[in-house]
Amino acid sequence: MSKSEKSDESERAVVAVTKHGQATIPKRFREKLGVEAPGKVQFRETADGEVIVERVRSPSEMRGFAARNEASTDDPATEVLREKRARDRAERERKREERETDRSAEER
């Protein structure tokens, strides 16, 4: 199972990793992170190489998240995407025309 070590600077635990890459998070760390089964954690590496383990919120915890943070639009996502694609197409066309104009000017 797990062998635990305590030091003055931090709490530690040594756990085994199975051949499938699975490891059991010790109960005290699950409780500290607020992870309940079934749950998920995220491993994140900082710029200085430290690995951080963070709880991932469940979909039910995220429900209404946008509403709480004042969503910027009431438009359906499909319509927002259509408008974005139209703007992107127009921008690509504008850039293509600029390149053609530049080439024509260079040829003169």
Secondary structure, 3 states (H helix, E strand, C coil): CEEEEECCCCEEEEECECCCCCECCCHHHHHHHCCCCCCEEEEEECCCCCEEEEEECCHHHHCCHHHHCCCCCCCCHHHHHHHHHHHHHHHHHHHHHHHHHHHHHHHC
